Amino acid sequence: MAHWLRDRGFDAYAVRGGVLALLGKAEPHASEAPERRSPWRGAVAALRHKLFRRYFAGMLLSLTGSWIEAGAFGYVVLLLGGSAATLGLIGFLNTIPNLAFALPAGVLADRFDRRKVLLIFQGANMGVAVALAVLWATGSLSVFLMGVLAFLGGTFGTLSFPAFQAYLASTVPDKDLESAVALNSLSLQLARFVGPAIAGLLLASAGPTWVFGVNAFSFLAVLWALALLPGSRGHLSVAALGVGQSMKEGLRYVFGQRSMASLMLLMMLAGLFATPPVAFMIPGLVRFQLHEGATTLGLMISLVGLGSVFGSLALLRLSGRTNKGEPAVVCYLLCAAVIAAIGFSTSVALSLVLAVIGGFTGVVFIGLSTVVVQAMSSEEMRARAMAIWAACFVGVLPIGALVTGGLAAWLGAGGAVAVDGIATFVGGVAILLARPEVLWLGCAALPEACIAAVDPAALALAEGRELERAA
C-alpha cells in the first residue's frame, strides 16, 4: 500500500514495508533477517547510556519538585485573598513568556553552550522557589509578588526548554534518540501524577513554606546532573547570524517541511482549544456541570494524571514505530472527541472514564509530536525546531485561555468545553484533508524504512506495480 508524500521540496512515493514491498518480494526468513530487539527493550534503550541516566534522574527529581509547587500555587494564591479571576491572571502571566520568548530561546540554545544556558536559567528558577519560601515564611508574600514571580518562573522555564530538548539528544546516539524522548515524556507524566499528591500532604502537614522549599531543593538534582554532563559548543553558522535572521532560518526550516508544518498546525489547535479545558475548566465542570465537590475534583484530576502515565507507557512502544503519523493523528482526534463528550456529560462515572481516556490520548499525541520534531530535525536546527513547537503549543495557551473563558461566560463551563472539543476535532479533520502527509510523520525522517525512491524511474515502477495489482 503506497501513498504520495510531498515534503522537503520534492515528491516521493512512500511504501509500507519499504522497497521489498514495492518490488513485491517477500520479507526475509527469520534466519536471514537481522536480529531484532524486543520492543520493550528498544523502548528503554536510552537507559543503557550513563549520560542519559544522569540527565533522566536529575530531570525526574526536578520535575517532581516543580509539580509539587504547581499543585499548591493556586491554593496559596487563594490563601492570600486572591479570587478565581486572580488565578486566571497569574496563569496568564506564567504562560505568556512562551509566546514572547520561545523563538529567541531556541536561537540562544543553538548559539551558546547549552549546559551553561541550563545552569544559568535553572539556577535562576531555583532562586524564584527560594524567594517564595522566604517570603511566605516571613509573612511578606502577596498576590502581586506571586504574579511577578510566576512571570519570572515562566520566563526562565521558557528560556530553558529548547536547551533541555536539544541537550537531551546529546546524551544518546541517534539510534536511541526516540527512546530518550519517550522516557523523558514518561518522567514528566510521573512527576505530574506524583507531585500534586505530595503537595497536598505538605500543605496539610507543614504549610506552603515546605512546598516552596522542597521545590527549591529539587533544583539541586538537575544542577548536579548538569554539572556532571559535558558541555556543548554553539553552532558557528548560527553565531554568524543575528537573532532575527536565526529565527527566520528556523521558521523556514520547520515550515518548509510539509509534514512538520502540518504537525505544528495541529499543535496550535491543541494549544488553543484542547489544553485550556484541562488546564482551567476542570473545577468549573465538576462544580457546575456535575454538581459535585472537592472529592470528585481531586479524583478527576488524578484520573487525568493516571491516563497520562498509561499514555507515556504506550509512547515507549509507539516511539519505535517508523510511521508515527497515524497513531498521533488518531490520538489527536480521539482526544478532541473526549473533550467534547466531557463538555456534554452530566454523569460523574462517564466523565471519570473519559478523563482517563483523555489523559491517555493527549499524552500519546503530544509525546509523539516531540519525538517526531526531535528526530526530523538536524543537530544544528533541533533547538530552534523545538522552540517553534513550544511557541505553537504552549505559546498560544494564554490566548486559548481567554477564548475558553469568554465561551464559559456565554455558554457555561460545559458548553465552553464542548465547543473547544468540537473546534479541535473539526480543525484536525480539515488539516488532515488538506495535508494528508501528516499521516506519515517520521517516514520523512527515516527514508530507508518506508520511502521507495524519488527518481522518475522508480516512481514509474511504483505506478506500474499498482496497475498490475489492480488488473
C-alpha positions as CSV (number, residue, x, y, z in Angstrom):
1,M,0.0,0.0,0.0
2,A,1.6,3.3,-1.1
3,H,1.0,7.0,-0.6
4,W,2.3,10.1,-2.2
5,L,4.5,12.3,0.1
6,R,5.3,15.9,-0.7
7,D,7.9,17.0,1.8
8,R,11.2,18.9,1.8
9,G,10.5,20.3,-1.7
10,F,10.2,17.1,-3.6
11,D,7.7,14.3,-4.3
12,A,8.3,10.8,-3.1
13,Y,6.5,7.5,-3.1
14,A,6.2,6.1,0.3
15,V,5.5,2.3,0.6
16,R,4.6,0.3,3.6
17,G,7.2,-2.3,4.0
18,G,9.9,-0.4,2.1
19,V,11.5,-1.3,-1.2
20,L,10.8,-5.1,-0.8
21,A,7.1,-4.4,-0.6
22,L,7.4,-2.1,-3.7
23,L,9.1,-4.9,-5.7
24,G,6.6,-7.5,-4.4
25,K,9.2,-9.6,-2.7
26,A,8.6,-11.5,0.5
27,E,10.3,-10.4,3.7
28,P,13.5,-12.3,4.6
29,H,13.0,-15.5,6.6
30,A,13.8,-15.4,10.3
31,S,17.2,-16.9,9.7
32,E,18.1,-14.2,7.1
33,A,16.6,-11.3,9.0
34,P,18.8,-9.2,11.3
35,E,18.4,-9.9,15.0
36,R,15.7,-7.7,16.5
37,R,15.4,-6.4,19.9
38,S,12.3,-6.8,22.0
39,P,10.0,-3.8,21.5
40,W,10.2,-3.1,25.3
41,R,14.0,-3.4,25.3
42,G,14.2,-1.0,22.4
43,A,11.8,1.4,24.2
44,V,14.2,1.8,27.2
45,A,17.4,1.5,25.2
46,A,18.4,5.1,26.2
47,L,18.9,3.9,29.8
48,R,22.0,2.0,28.7
49,H,23.8,5.3,28.4
50,K,25.4,6.8,31.5
51,L,24.9,10.4,30.3
52,F,21.2,9.8,29.7
53,R,20.7,8.1,33.1
54,R,22.2,11.2,34.8
55,Y,20.0,13.5,32.8
56,F,16.9,11.4,33.4
57,A,17.4,11.1,37.2
58,G,18.1,14.9,37.6
59,M,15.1,15.8,35.4
60,L,12.7,13.4,37.2
61,L,13.5,14.8,40.7
62,S,13.4,18.4,39.5
63,L,10.1,17.9,37.6
64,T,8.6,16.3,40.7
65,G,9.5,19.4,42.7
66,S,8.1,21.7,40.1
67,W,4.8,19.8,40.1
68,I,4.7,19.9,43.9
69,E,4.8,23.7,43.7
70,A,2.4,23.8,40.8
71,G,-0.1,21.7,42.7
72,A,-0.1,24.2,45.6
73,F,0.4,27.5,43.8
74,G,-3.2,28.3,43.2
75,Y,-4.2,27.3,46.7
76,V,-1.6,29.7,48.1
77,V,-3.0,32.5,45.9
78,L,-6.4,31.9,47.4
79,L,-4.9,31.9,50.9
80,L,-3.5,35.3,50.2
81,G,-7.0,36.6,49.3
82,G,-6.9,36.1,45.5
83,S,-10.1,35.2,43.5
84,A,-10.8,32.9,40.6
85,A,-10.1,35.8,38.3
86,T,-6.7,36.2,40.0
87,L,-5.9,32.6,39.3
88,G,-6.6,33.1,35.7
89,L,-4.4,36.3,35.6
90,I,-1.5,34.5,37.3
91,G,-1.8,31.6,34.9
92,F,-1.7,34.0,32.1
93,L,1.5,35.6,33.5
94,N,3.1,32.2,33.9
95,T,2.4,31.1,30.3
96,I,2.7,34.3,28.2
97,P,6.6,34.1,28.2
98,N,6.2,31.0,26.0
99,L,4.7,33.2,23.3
100,A,7.1,36.1,23.8
101,F,10.4,34.3,24.3
102,A,10.2,30.8,22.8
103,L,11.8,31.6,19.5
104,P,14.7,33.7,21.0
105,A,15.2,30.8,23.4
106,G,15.8,28.4,20.5
107,V,18.4,30.7,19.0
108,L,20.1,31.0,22.4
109,A,20.3,27.3,22.7
110,D,21.8,26.9,19.3
111,R,24.3,29.8,19.7
112,F,25.8,29.1,23.1
113,D,26.8,26.2,25.3
114,R,23.5,24.5,26.2
115,R,24.9,23.2,29.5
116,K,25.8,26.7,30.6
117,V,22.5,28.1,29.4
118,L,20.7,25.5,31.6
119,L,22.9,26.0,34.6
120,I,22.1,29.8,34.5
121,F,18.4,29.6,34.0
122,Q,17.7,26.6,36.2
123,G,19.8,28.3,38.9
124,A,17.6,31.4,38.4
125,N,14.4,29.3,38.7
126,M,15.8,27.8,42.0
127,G,16.1,31.4,43.2
128,V,12.4,32.0,42.4
129,A,11.5,29.0,44.6
130,V,13.7,30.1,47.4
131,A,12.2,33.6,47.2
132,L,8.7,32.2,47.5
133,A,9.7,30.1,50.6
134,V,11.4,33.0,52.3
135,L,8.6,35.5,51.5
136,W,5.9,33.1,52.9
137,A,7.9,32.2,56.0
138,T,8.4,35.9,56.8
139,G,4.8,36.9,56.0
140,S,5.9,39.2,53.2
141,L,4.3,37.3,50.2
142,S,1.4,39.0,48.4
143,V,-0.7,38.3,45.4
144,F,1.2,40.9,43.4
145,L,4.6,39.3,44.3
146,M,3.2,35.9,43.3
147,G,2.3,37.3,40.0
148,V,5.7,38.7,39.5
149,L,7.4,35.5,40.5
150,A,5.1,33.4,38.3
151,F,6.1,35.6,35.3
152,L,9.8,35.2,36.2
153,G,9.5,31.4,36.7
154,G,7.6,31.1,33.3
155,T,10.3,33.2,31.6
156,F,13.2,31.1,33.0
157,G,11.4,27.9,32.1
158,T,10.7,29.1,28.6
159,L,14.4,30.1,28.1
160,S,15.4,26.6,29.4
161,F,13.1,24.4,27.3
162,P,14.8,24.4,23.9
163,A,18.2,23.9,25.5
164,F,16.8,20.9,27.6
165,Q,15.3,19.3,24.5
166,A,18.4,19.8,22.3
167,Y,20.8,18.7,25.1
168,L,18.7,15.5,25.6
169,A,19.8,14.5,22.1
170,S,23.5,14.8,23.0
171,T,23.1,12.2,25.8
172,V,22.4,9.3,23.5
173,P,23.4,8.1,20.0
174,D,21.0,8.9,17.2
175,K,19.6,5.4,17.1
176,D,18.3,5.7,20.7
177,L,17.0,9.3,20.5
178,E,13.4,8.3,20.1
179,S,13.7,6.1,23.3
180,A,15.3,9.1,25.1
181,V,12.4,11.4,24.2
182,A,9.8,8.9,25.2
183,L,11.4,8.2,28.5
184,N,11.7,12.0,29.1
185,S,8.0,12.2,28.5
186,L,7.4,9.4,31.0
187,S,9.4,11.3,33.6
188,L,7.2,14.4,33.1
189,Q,4.0,12.4,33.5
190,L,5.2,10.5,36.6
191,A,6.1,13.9,38.1
192,R,2.8,15.3,37.1
193,F,1.0,12.4,38.8
194,V,3.0,12.3,42.0
195,G,3.8,15.9,42.6
196,P,0.3,17.3,43.3
197,A,-0.3,14.5,45.8
198,I,2.9,15.3,47.7
199,A,1.8,19.0,47.6
200,G,-1.5,18.2,49.3
201,L,0.3,16.3,52.0
202,L,2.9,19.0,52.6
203,L,0.2,21.7,52.7
204,A,-1.8,19.8,55.2
205,S,1.1,18.9,57.4
206,A,3.8,21.6,57.1
207,G,2.4,24.5,55.1
208,P,3.4,26.4,52.0
209,T,7.0,27.2,53.1
210,W,7.8,23.5,52.9
211,V,6.2,23.2,49.4
212,F,8.3,26.0,48.0
213,G,11.4,24.8,49.9
214,V,11.1,21.2,48.6
215,N,10.8,22.6,45.0
216,A,13.9,24.8,45.6
217,F,15.8,21.7,46.9
218,S,14.7,19.6,43.9
219,F,16.6,22.0,41.6
220,L,19.8,20.8,43.1
221,A,19.2,17.4,41.4
222,V,19.1,18.9,37.9
223,L,22.0,21.3,38.6
224,W,24.0,18.3,39.9
225,A,23.2,16.3,36.8
226,L,24.2,19.2,34.5
227,A,27.4,19.7,36.4
228,L,28.4,16.1,35.6
229,L,27.5,16.3,32.0
230,P,29.8,17.6,29.3
231,G,29.4,21.0,27.7
232,S,28.3,21.6,24.1
233,R,29.6,24.2,21.7
234,G,27.3,26.6,19.8
235,H,27.0,26.2,16.1
236,L,29.2,28.6,14.1
237,S,26.6,29.2,11.4
238,V,24.1,30.3,14.0
239,A,26.6,32.5,15.8
240,A,27.3,34.3,12.5
241,L,23.7,35.3,12.1
242,G,21.7,37.8,14.0
243,V,18.9,36.7,16.4
244,G,16.2,37.8,13.9
245,Q,17.9,36.0,11.0
246,S,18.4,32.9,13.0
247,M,14.7,32.8,14.0
248,K,13.7,33.2,10.3
249,E,16.1,30.4,9.3
250,G,14.4,28.2,11.9
251,L,10.9,29.1,10.7
252,R,11.9,28.4,7.1
253,Y,13.4,25.0,8.1
254,V,10.3,23.9,10.0
255,F,7.6,25.2,7.8
256,G,9.4,24.2,4.6
257,Q,8.7,20.6,5.5
258,R,5.0,20.0,4.8
259,S,4.6,17.1,7.3
260,M,6.2,19.0,10.1
261,A,4.4,22.2,9.2
262,S,1.1,20.3,9.4
263,L,2.1,18.9,12.8
264,M,2.7,22.5,14.0
265,L,-0.8,23.5,12.9
266,L,-2.2,20.6,14.9
267,M,-0.2,21.7,17.9
268,M,-1.6,25.2,17.6
269,L,-5.2,23.8,17.6
270,A,-4.3,21.7,20.6
271,G,-2.9,24.7,22.5
272,L,-5.8,27.0,21.6
273,F,-8.7,24.6,22.2
274,A,-7.7,21.3,23.7
275,T,-5.4,22.3,26.5
276,P,-7.5,25.1,28.2
277,P,-10.3,22.8,29.2
278,V,-7.8,20.6,31.0
279,A,-5.7,23.4,32.5
280,F,-8.5,25.7,33.6
281,M,-12.0,24.3,33.3
282,I,-12.0,21.0,35.3
283,P,-13.1,22.8,38.6
284,G,-15.9,24.5,36.7
285,L,-17.1,21.3,35.1
286,V,-17.1,19.5,38.5
287,R,-18.9,22.3,40.3
288,F,-21.4,23.5,37.7
289,Q,-21.8,20.6,35.2
290,L,-21.6,17.6,37.5
291,H,-22.7,19.4,40.7
292,E,-20.1,17.7,42.8
293,G,-17.4,18.9,45.2
294,A,-13.7,18.6,46.1
295,T,-13.6,14.8,46.3
296,T,-14.8,14.4,42.7
297,L,-12.5,17.3,41.6
298,G,-9.4,15.5,43.1
299,L,-10.5,12.2,41.6
300,M,-10.9,13.6,38.1
301,I,-7.5,15.4,38.2
302,S,-5.9,12.2,39.5
303,L,-7.5,10.1,36.7
304,V,-6.3,12.5,34.0
305,G,-2.8,12.0,35.5
306,L,-3.3,8.2,35.6
307,G,-4.3,8.2,31.9
308,S,-1.2,10.3,31.2
309,V,1.1,7.8,32.9
310,F,-0.5,5.0,30.8
311,G,-0.1,7.1,27.7
312,S,3.6,7.6,28.4
313,L,4.0,3.8,28.7
314,A,2.3,3.4,25.4
315,L,4.5,6.1,24.0
316,L,7.5,3.9,24.9
317,R,6.2,1.3,22.4
318,L,5.0,3.7,19.7
319,S,8.2,5.8,19.7
320,G,9.9,2.9,17.9
321,R,7.4,2.9,15.0
322,T,8.8,4.2,11.7
323,N,5.4,5.9,10.9
324,K,4.3,7.9,13.9
325,G,1.7,10.0,12.0
326,E,-1.1,7.5,12.1
327,P,-1.2,6.9,15.9
328,A,-0.5,10.6,16.5
329,V,-3.5,11.8,14.4
330,V,-5.8,9.0,15.8
331,C,-5.0,10.1,19.4
332,Y,-5.4,13.7,18.5
333,L,-8.9,13.1,17.1
334,L,-9.9,10.8,19.9
335,C,-8.7,13.3,22.5
336,A,-10.8,16.0,20.8
337,A,-13.9,13.8,20.8
338,V,-13.3,13.0,24.5
339,I,-13.1,16.7,25.4
340,A,-16.4,17.4,23.6
341,A,-18.0,14.5,25.3
342,I,-16.9,15.6,28.7
343,G,-18.4,19.0,28.0
344,F,-21.8,17.4,27.3
345,S,-21.6,14.8,30.0
346,T,-23.7,15.1,33.2
347,S,-22.7,11.7,34.5
348,V,-19.9,11.5,37.1
349,A,-19.0,8.0,36.1
350,L,-18.9,8.7,32.4
351,S,-16.8,11.9,33.0
352,L,-14.3,10.0,35.1
353,V,-13.9,7.3,32.4
354,L,-13.4,10.0,29.8
355,A,-10.8,11.7,31.9
356,V,-8.6,8.6,31.8
357,I,-9.0,8.3,28.0
358,G,-8.4,12.0,27.5
359,G,-5.2,11.8,29.6
360,F,-4.0,8.8,27.7
361,T,-4.7,10.1,24.1
362,G,-3.5,13.6,24.9
363,V,-0.1,12.4,26.1
364,V,0.4,10.0,23.2
365,F,-0.2,12.8,20.7
366,I,2.0,15.3,22.5
367,G,4.7,12.8,23.1
368,L,4.8,11.5,19.6
369,S,4.9,15.1,18.3
370,T,8.1,15.8,20.4
371,V,9.7,12.5,19.2
372,V,8.9,13.5,15.5
373,V,10.3,17.0,15.8
374,Q,13.5,15.8,17.6
375,A,14.0,13.0,15.0
376,M,13.2,15.1,11.9
377,S,15.5,18.0,12.9
378,S,19.2,18.3,12.2
379,E,21.5,18.9,15.2
380,E,22.0,22.5,14.1
381,M,18.3,23.2,13.9
382,R,16.9,21.0,16.7
383,A,16.7,23.6,19.5
384,R,15.0,26.1,17.2
385,A,12.6,23.5,15.9
386,M,11.6,22.6,19.5
387,A,11.3,26.3,20.3
388,I,8.8,26.7,17.4
389,W,7.0,23.6,18.7
390,A,6.7,25.3,22.2
391,A,5.6,28.6,20.7
392,C,2.9,26.8,18.6
393,F,1.6,24.7,21.5
394,V,2.3,26.4,24.9
395,G,2.7,29.8,23.4
396,V,-0.9,30.1,22.3
397,L,-2.3,28.7,25.6
398,P,-2.9,32.2,27.1
399,I,-5.0,33.1,24.0
400,G,-6.8,29.8,24.3
401,A,-7.5,30.6,28.0
402,L,-9.1,33.9,27.1
403,V,-11.2,32.3,24.4
404,T,-12.4,29.5,26.7
405,G,-13.1,32.0,29.5
406,G,-15.2,34.0,27.1
407,L,-17.1,30.9,26.0
408,A,-17.7,29.9,29.6
409,A,-19.2,33.3,30.4
410,W,-21.6,32.8,27.5
411,L,-22.3,29.0,27.5
412,G,-21.2,27.9,30.9
413,A,-18.2,25.6,31.7
414,G,-19.7,22.5,30.0
415,G,-20.7,24.4,26.9
416,A,-17.3,26.0,26.6
417,V,-15.5,22.7,26.9
418,A,-17.9,21.1,24.3
419,V,-17.2,23.9,21.8
420,D,-13.4,23.6,22.4
421,G,-13.6,19.8,21.7
422,I,-15.6,20.3,18.6
423,A,-13.3,23.0,17.3
424,T,-10.3,20.8,18.0
425,F,-11.8,17.9,16.1
426,V,-13.1,19.9,13.1
427,G,-9.8,21.7,12.7
428,G,-7.9,18.5,12.9
429,V,-10.0,16.9,10.2
430,A,-9.6,20.0,8.0
431,I,-5.8,19.8,8.3
432,L,-5.8,16.0,7.6
433,L,-7.8,16.6,4.4
434,A,-5.6,19.4,3.2
435,R,-2.3,17.8,4.3
436,P,-2.7,14.0,4.3
437,E,1.1,13.7,4.6
438,V,0.7,14.4,8.3
439,L,-0.2,10.7,8.5
440,W,3.4,9.8,7.5
441,L,5.2,11.7,10.2
442,G,8.5,10.0,10.8
443,C,8.8,8.5,7.4
444,A,10.4,11.6,6.1
445,A,12.9,11.4,8.9
446,L,13.8,7.8,8.2
447,P,13.6,7.3,4.4
448,E,15.3,4.0,4.4
449,A,12.4,2.5,6.3
450,C,9.5,3.5,4.0
451,I,10.5,5.8,1.2
452,A,10.9,3.8,-2.0
453,A,12.6,6.4,-4.2
454,V,12.3,9.9,-5.6
455,D,13.6,9.5,-9.2
456,P,11.1,9.2,-12.1
457,A,12.1,5.7,-13.0
458,A,11.3,4.4,-9.5
459,L,8.0,6.3,-9.5
460,A,7.1,4.8,-12.9
461,L,7.9,1.3,-11.5
462,A,5.7,2.0,-8.5
463,E,2.8,3.1,-10.7
464,G,3.3,0.1,-12.9
465,R,3.1,-2.2,-9.8
466,E,-0.1,-0.5,-8.7
467,L,-1.7,-1.1,-12.2
468,E,-0.6,-4.7,-12.2
469,R,-2.3,-5.3,-8.8
470,A,-5.4,-3.5,-10.0
471,A,-5.6,-5.7,-13.1
